[in-house]
Amino acid sequence: MFETLQTTRKGAVEYLTLNRPEVRNAFNEVMIGELATWAASVATDRDLRVVVIAGAGKVFSAGADVTWMAKTVGYTEEENRRDAAAAAAMFNAIDALPVPVIARIHSAALGGGAGLAAVCDVVVADDQAVFGFTEVKLGILPAIISPFALAKIGRSAARELFLTGMRFSAARAREIGLVHAVVHAVELDATVERYINECLSAGPEAIRNAKALIRRVWTSPPSELPDITAEAIATRRVSSEAQEGLKAFLEKRRPTWGIAE
């Protein structure tokens, strides 16, 4: 179905693999277009409950493809604007997916690879992985990924890492909030599986609503938050899913939505 991606569905879990190992899963216009197409295809899938994003081969993603970057040298400003807009739309589409998106990161996530980590809800990295917002080393900017990276790491860390372009460890990535779990490489899959099971044990609509709530609270003025949050919990409490969840808790049984597939 895709030239640069591989997808596998296991029950309610979609496994997406960046599949350009010969160039360390670097982004080009084809991969960007296919990621956007994939995101659009799963965004409305009500059977989907979790997404896992990984990279084939030795590296999660090394950022932008050198061949693609060489082509952009000859682009006009307008052509560059269109090219950048397509990449921005792709990152936004993944960021806006209504279900939890888990990143499984090994070896390196640089440039756009670090940006992809920033749009994932949960990031699991091996303890030897290296990260970097390295764009300034090439005389360009981490502009497209900046809204998502800033939301994760904050202005202080961005000032250090955007301006220097320095590479940093998985431990540092966890310290600043880009990564949530750092484990030995042999524990990556088991750790991802634990996060999957946690998601599958929760109410699927509650998770979708919680993810939407994060975005709404983050972007709303403080004066509106009491009404927004009161409405959110009141609506959820009277939903059939919440009624089932509360009854299951009181009756000391599993809710009908089950656990891991």
C-alpha positions as a Markdown table, in Angstrom:
| # | Residue | x | y | z |
|---|---|---|---|---|
| 1 | Met | 0.0 | 0.0 | 0.0 |
| 2 | Phe | 2.9 | 2.4 | 0.8 |
| 3 | Glu | 6.3 | 2.8 | -0.6 |
| 4 | Thr | 8.0 | 4.2 | 2.5 |
| 5 | Leu | 5.8 | 2.8 | 5.3 |
| 6 | Gln | 4.8 | -0.5 | 6.6 |
| 7 | Thr | 1.6 | -1.0 | 8.5 |
| 8 | Thr | 0.2 | -3.9 | 10.5 |
| 9 | Arg | -3.0 | -4.1 | 12.5 |
| 10 | Lys | -3.3 | -6.4 | 15.5 |
| 11 | Gly | -6.7 | -6.2 | 17.0 |
| 12 | Ala | -7.3 | -2.6 | 18.0 |
| 13 | Val | -3.6 | -1.7 | 17.7 |
| 14 | Glu | -2.0 | -0.2 | 14.5 |
| 15 | Tyr | 1.8 | -0.7 | 14.1 |
| 16 | Leu | 3.3 | 1.9 | 11.7 |
| 17 | Thr | 7.0 | 1.4 | 10.7 |
| 18 | Leu | 9.1 | 4.0 | 8.9 |
| 19 | Asn | 10.5 | 1.8 | 6.2 |
| 20 | Arg | 13.5 | 3.4 | 4.5 |
| 21 | Pro | 16.3 | 1.7 | 6.4 |
| 22 | Glu | 18.8 | 2.2 | 3.6 |
| 23 | Val | 18.7 | 6.0 | 4.3 |
| 24 | Arg | 18.1 | 5.6 | 8.1 |
| 25 | Asn | 14.4 | 6.3 | 7.7 |
| 26 | Ala | 15.0 | 9.9 | 6.5 |
| 27 | Phe | 12.1 | 12.0 | 5.5 |
| 28 | Asn | 11.5 | 12.9 | 1.9 |
| 29 | Glu | 8.4 | 14.3 | 0.1 |
| 30 | Val | 7.1 | 10.7 | -0.5 |
| 31 | Met | 7.3 | 9.7 | 3.1 |
| 32 | Ile | 5.7 | 12.9 | 4.2 |
| 33 | Gly | 2.8 | 12.5 | 1.8 |
| 34 | Glu | 2.3 | 8.8 | 2.8 |
| 35 | Leu | 2.4 | 9.7 | 6.5 |
| 36 | Ala | -0.3 | 12.3 | 5.9 |
| 37 | Thr | -2.4 | 9.8 | 3.9 |
| 38 | Trp | -2.0 | 7.2 | 6.6 |
| 39 | Ala | -3.0 | 9.6 | 9.4 |
| 40 | Ala | -6.1 | 10.6 | 7.5 |
| 41 | Ser | -7.0 | 7.0 | 6.9 |
| 42 | Val | -6.9 | 6.0 | 10.6 |
| 43 | Ala | -8.2 | 9.2 | 12.1 |
| 44 | Thr | -11.9 | 8.2 | 11.7 |
| 45 | Asp | -11.4 | 4.5 | 12.5 |
| 46 | Arg | -13.6 | 3.9 | 15.6 |
| 47 | Asp | -12.1 | 0.4 | 16.0 |
| 48 | Leu | -8.6 | 1.8 | 16.5 |
| 49 | Arg | -7.5 | 2.3 | 20.1 |
| 50 | Val | -3.7 | 2.6 | 19.9 |
| 51 | Val | -1.0 | 3.4 | 17.4 |
| 52 | Val | 2.7 | 2.4 | 17.7 |
| 53 | Ile | 5.3 | 4.2 | 15.5 |
| 54 | Ala | 8.7 | 2.6 | 15.0 |
| 55 | Gly | 11.6 | 2.6 | 12.5 |
| 56 | Ala | 13.0 | -0.2 | 10.4 |
| 57 | Gly | 16.7 | -1.1 | 10.4 |
| 58 | Lys | 19.3 | 0.5 | 12.6 |
| 59 | Val | 17.9 | 3.9 | 13.3 |
| 60 | Phe | 14.4 | 5.3 | 14.2 |
| 61 | Ser | 14.9 | 8.4 | 11.9 |
| 62 | Ala | 17.8 | 10.5 | 10.9 |
| 63 | Gly | 15.7 | 13.5 | 9.9 |
| 64 | Ala | 15.6 | 14.9 | 6.4 |
| 65 | Asp | 16.8 | 12.9 | 3.4 |
| 66 | Val | 20.0 | 14.4 | 1.9 |
| 67 | Thr | 18.8 | 13.8 | -1.7 |
| 68 | Trp | 15.5 | 15.6 | -0.9 |
| 69 | Met | 17.4 | 18.5 | 0.8 |
| 70 | Ala | 19.6 | 18.8 | -2.3 |
| 71 | Lys | 16.6 | 19.3 | -4.5 |
| 72 | Thr | 15.2 | 22.1 | -2.2 |
| 73 | Val | 18.4 | 24.1 | -2.8 |
| 74 | Gly | 17.0 | 25.0 | -6.2 |
| 75 | Tyr | 13.4 | 25.7 | -5.0 |
| 76 | Thr | 11.9 | 29.1 | -5.1 |
| 77 | Glu | 10.6 | 30.6 | -1.9 |
| 78 | Glu | 7.1 | 29.7 | -2.9 |
| 79 | Glu | 8.1 | 26.1 | -3.7 |
| 80 | Asn | 9.7 | 25.9 | -0.3 |
| 81 | Arg | 6.6 | 27.3 | 1.3 |
| 82 | Arg | 4.4 | 24.6 | -0.3 |
| 83 | Asp | 7.0 | 21.9 | 0.6 |
| 84 | Ala | 7.0 | 23.1 | 4.2 |
| 85 | Ala | 3.3 | 23.4 | 4.4 |
| 86 | Ala | 2.9 | 19.7 | 3.4 |
| 87 | Ala | 5.3 | 18.7 | 6.2 |
| 88 | Ala | 3.5 | 20.8 | 8.7 |
| 89 | Ala | 0.2 | 19.3 | 7.8 |
| 90 | Met | 1.6 | 15.8 | 8.2 |
| 91 | Phe | 2.9 | 16.5 | 11.7 |
| 92 | Asn | -0.3 | 18.2 | 12.7 |
| 93 | Ala | -2.4 | 15.2 | 11.4 |
| 94 | Ile | -0.4 | 12.8 | 13.5 |
| 95 | Asp | -0.5 | 15.1 | 16.5 |
| 96 | Ala | -4.3 | 15.4 | 16.1 |
| 97 | Leu | -5.0 | 11.6 | 16.0 |
| 98 | Pro | -7.7 | 10.9 | 18.6 |
| 99 | Val | -6.1 | 7.8 | 20.0 |
| 100 | Pro | -2.8 | 7.3 | 22.0 |
| 101 | Val | 0.3 | 7.3 | 19.7 |
| 102 | Ile | 3.3 | 5.5 | 21.1 |
| 103 | Ala | 6.8 | 6.0 | 19.7 |
| 104 | Arg | 9.3 | 3.2 | 19.9 |
| 105 | Ile | 12.7 | 4.9 | 19.4 |
| 106 | His | 16.0 | 3.2 | 19.0 |
| 107 | Ser | 19.5 | 4.5 | 18.0 |
| 108 | Ala | 18.6 | 8.0 | 16.9 |
| 109 | Ala | 15.8 | 10.5 | 16.4 |
| 110 | Leu | 17.2 | 13.6 | 14.8 |
| 111 | Gly | 15.6 | 16.7 | 13.2 |
| 112 | Gly | 12.3 | 15.6 | 11.9 |
| 113 | Gly | 12.7 | 12.3 | 13.7 |
| 114 | Ala | 12.8 | 14.3 | 17.0 |
| 115 | Gly | 9.8 | 16.2 | 15.7 |
| 116 | Leu | 7.9 | 12.9 | 15.2 |
| 117 | Ala | 8.7 | 12.0 | 18.8 |
| 118 | Ala | 7.3 | 15.3 | 19.9 |
| 119 | Val | 3.9 | 14.6 | 18.3 |
| 120 | Cys | 3.6 | 11.2 | 20.0 |
| 121 | Asp | 1.7 | 10.9 | 23.3 |
| 122 | Val | 4.1 | 8.4 | 24.8 |
| 123 | Val | 7.7 | 8.0 | 23.8 |
| 124 | Val | 9.8 | 4.9 | 24.8 |
| 125 | Ala | 13.5 | 5.1 | 23.9 |
| 126 | Asp | 16.5 | 2.8 | 24.3 |
| 127 | Asp | 19.1 | 4.1 | 26.7 |
| 128 | Gln | 21.7 | 4.5 | 23.9 |
| 129 | Ala | 19.4 | 6.6 | 21.7 |
| 130 | Val | 20.5 | 10.0 | 20.6 |
| 131 | Phe | 18.2 | 13.0 | 19.9 |
| 132 | Gly | 18.7 | 16.4 | 18.4 |
| 133 | Phe | 17.0 | 19.4 | 16.9 |
| 134 | Thr | 20.0 | 19.7 | 14.5 |
| 135 | Glu | 18.6 | 22.0 | 11.9 |
| 136 | Val | 20.8 | 25.0 | 12.7 |
| 137 | Lys | 23.9 | 22.9 | 11.9 |
| 138 | Leu | 22.7 | 23.1 | 8.3 |
| 139 | Gly | 21.8 | 26.8 | 8.5 |
| 140 | Ile | 18.0 | 26.1 | 8.6 |
| 141 | Leu | 15.5 | 26.1 | 11.4 |
| 142 | Pro | 13.3 | 23.5 | 13.3 |
| 143 | Ala | 10.4 | 25.7 | 12.3 |
| 144 | Ile | 7.8 | 23.1 | 11.3 |
| 145 | Ile | 8.3 | 20.9 | 14.4 |
| 146 | Ser | 8.7 | 23.9 | 16.8 |
| 147 | Pro | 5.0 | 24.0 | 17.9 |
| 148 | Phe | 5.0 | 20.4 | 18.9 |
| 149 | Ala | 8.6 | 20.4 | 20.4 |
| 150 | Leu | 7.9 | 23.5 | 22.4 |
| 151 | Ala | 4.7 | 22.0 | 23.8 |
| 152 | Lys | 6.8 | 19.0 | 25.0 |
| 153 | Ile | 10.1 | 20.5 | 26.2 |
| 154 | Gly | 9.2 | 24.2 | 26.9 |
| 155 | Arg | 11.1 | 27.4 | 26.1 |
| 156 | Ser | 14.1 | 26.9 | 28.3 |
| 157 | Ala | 15.2 | 23.6 | 26.8 |
| 158 | Ala | 14.3 | 24.8 | 23.3 |
| 159 | Arg | 16.6 | 27.8 | 23.8 |
| 160 | Glu | 19.5 | 25.4 | 24.6 |
| 161 | Leu | 18.7 | 22.7 | 22.0 |
| 162 | Phe | 17.3 | 24.7 | 19.1 |
| 163 | Leu | 20.0 | 27.3 | 19.2 |
| 164 | Thr | 23.0 | 24.9 | 19.5 |
| 165 | Gly | 21.7 | 22.0 | 17.4 |
| 166 | Met | 23.5 | 19.8 | 19.9 |
| 167 | Arg | 22.7 | 16.1 | 20.2 |
| 168 | Phe | 21.5 | 14.8 | 23.5 |
| 169 | Ser | 21.0 | 11.5 | 25.3 |
| 170 | Ala | 17.8 | 9.6 | 25.9 |
| 171 | Ala | 18.2 | 10.4 | 29.6 |
| 172 | Arg | 18.3 | 14.2 | 28.8 |
| 173 | Ala | 15.3 | 13.7 | 26.5 |
| 174 | Arg | 13.4 | 12.2 | 29.4 |
| 175 | Glu | 14.5 | 15.0 | 31.7 |
| 176 | Ile | 13.0 | 17.6 | 29.5 |
| 177 | Gly | 9.8 | 15.7 | 28.7 |
| 178 | Leu | 10.4 | 14.6 | 25.1 |
| 179 | Val | 10.7 | 11.0 | 26.2 |
| 180 | His | 8.7 | 9.2 | 28.9 |
| 181 | Ala | 10.5 | 5.9 | 29.4 |
| 182 | Val | 14.2 | 5.0 | 28.9 |
| 183 | Val | 15.1 | 1.3 | 28.9 |
| 184 | His | 17.7 | -1.1 | 27.6 |
| 185 | Ala | 17.2 | -2.0 | 23.9 |
| 186 | Val | 16.1 | -5.5 | 24.8 |
| 187 | Glu | 13.3 | -4.1 | 26.9 |
| 188 | Leu | 11.8 | -1.7 | 24.3 |
| 189 | Asp | 9.1 | -4.0 | 23.0 |
| 190 | Ala | 8.0 | -5.2 | 26.4 |
| 191 | Thr | 7.8 | -1.6 | 27.6 |
| 192 | Val | 5.8 | -0.5 | 24.6 |
| 193 | Glu | 3.5 | -3.5 | 25.2 |
| 194 | Arg | 2.9 | -2.4 | 28.8 |
| 195 | Tyr | 1.8 | 1.0 | 27.6 |
| 196 | Ile | -0.5 | -0.6 | 25.0 |
| 197 | Asn | -2.1 | -2.8 | 27.7 |
| 198 | Glu | -2.6 | 0.3 | 29.9 |
| 199 | Cys | -4.4 | 2.0 | 27.1 |
| 200 | Leu | -6.5 | -1.0 | 26.2 |
| 201 | Ser | -7.6 | -1.4 | 29.9 |
| 202 | Ala | -9.0 | 2.1 | 29.9 |
| 203 | Gly | -12.3 | 3.3 | 28.4 |
| 204 | Pro | -11.7 | 3.9 | 24.7 |
| 205 | Glu | -14.0 | 6.9 | 24.5 |
| 206 | Ala | -12.6 | 8.3 | 27.8 |
| 207 | Ile | -9.1 | 8.2 | 26.2 |
| 208 | Arg | -10.3 | 10.0 | 23.1 |
| 209 | Asn | -12.1 | 12.6 | 25.2 |
| 210 | Ala | -9.0 | 13.0 | 27.5 |
| 211 | Lys | -6.8 | 13.6 | 24.5 |
| 212 | Ala | -9.2 | 16.2 | 23.1 |
| 213 | Leu | -9.4 | 17.8 | 26.6 |
| 214 | Ile | -5.6 | 18.3 | 26.7 |
| 215 | Arg | -5.6 | 20.2 | 23.4 |
| 216 | Arg | -8.6 | 22.3 | 24.4 |
| 217 | Val | -7.3 | 23.2 | 27.9 |
| 218 | Trp | -3.9 | 24.0 | 26.5 |
| 219 | Thr | -5.3 | 26.4 | 23.9 |
| 220 | Ser | -8.1 | 28.1 | 25.9 |
| 221 | Pro | -7.8 | 31.3 | 28.0 |
| 222 | Pro | -7.9 | 30.6 | 31.8 |
| 223 | Ser | -11.2 | 32.4 | 32.2 |
| 224 | Glu | -12.9 | 29.7 | 30.1 |
| 225 | Leu | -11.4 | 26.7 | 31.8 |
| 226 | Pro | -13.8 | 26.2 | 34.7 |
| 227 | Asp | -16.8 | 25.9 | 32.3 |
| 228 | Ile | -14.8 | 23.7 | 29.8 |
| 229 | Thr | -13.7 | 21.3 | 32.5 |
| 230 | Ala | -17.0 | 21.2 | 34.3 |
| 231 | Glu | -18.8 | 20.4 | 31.0 |
| 232 | Ala | -16.3 | 17.8 | 30.1 |
| 233 | Ile | -16.6 | 15.8 | 33.3 |
| 234 | Ala | -20.4 | 16.2 | 33.5 |
| 235 | Thr | -20.9 | 14.9 | 30.0 |
| 236 | Arg | -18.5 | 12.0 | 30.5 |
| 237 | Arg | -20.1 | 10.9 | 33.8 |
| 238 | Val | -23.5 | 10.4 | 32.2 |
| 239 | Ser | -22.1 | 8.5 | 29.2 |
| 240 | Ser | -22.8 | 4.8 | 29.0 |
| 241 | Glu | -19.0 | 4.0 | 29.0 |
| 242 | Ala | -18.5 | 5.9 | 32.3 |
| 243 | Gln | -21.6 | 4.3 | 33.8 |
| 244 | Glu | -20.2 | 0.9 | 33.0 |
| 245 | Gly | -16.7 | 1.8 | 34.3 |
| 246 | Leu | -18.0 | 3.0 | 37.6 |
| 247 | Lys | -20.3 | 0.0 | 38.0 |
| 248 | Ala | -17.5 | -2.4 | 37.2 |
| 249 | Phe | -15.3 | -0.7 | 39.8 |
| 250 | Leu | -17.9 | -0.9 | 42.5 |
| 251 | Glu | -18.7 | -4.5 | 41.6 |
| 252 | Lys | -15.0 | -5.4 | 41.5 |
| 253 | Arg | -15.1 | -6.7 | 37.9 |
| 254 | Arg | -13.5 | -5.8 | 34.6 |
| 255 | Pro | -15.5 | -3.4 | 32.4 |
| 256 | Thr | -17.0 | -4.7 | 29.2 |
| 257 | Trp | -14.4 | -2.9 | 27.0 |
| 258 | Gly | -11.9 | -5.5 | 28.2 |
| 259 | Ile | -8.1 | -5.3 | 28.4 |
| 260 | Ala | -5.3 | -6.2 | 26.0 |
| 261 | Glu | -6.3 | -7.7 | 22.7 |
